[in-house]
Amino acid sequence: MNNMIWLLRAARWARRPPSAQMAKLVLGIVAVGLAVVLLEKLGFWPDWATLDPRRNPGLPR
């Protein structure tokens, strides 16, 4: 059932592809996300923007 929905969505997208402006927007958002991940992996991410790790990830009391 879910596969049929995705096939219909793909068919609609093939008939009316997104505009160049929408494609640039999506690529820009993906690039910003990759830049944030890269900065965090390289150690340049600021400490104030990092969450404190929880000591006990269990259920709250």
ABEGO torsion letter per residue (X at the ends): XAAAAAAAAAAAAAABBBBAAAAAAAAAAAAAAAAAAAAAAAGABBAAABBBBBABABBBX
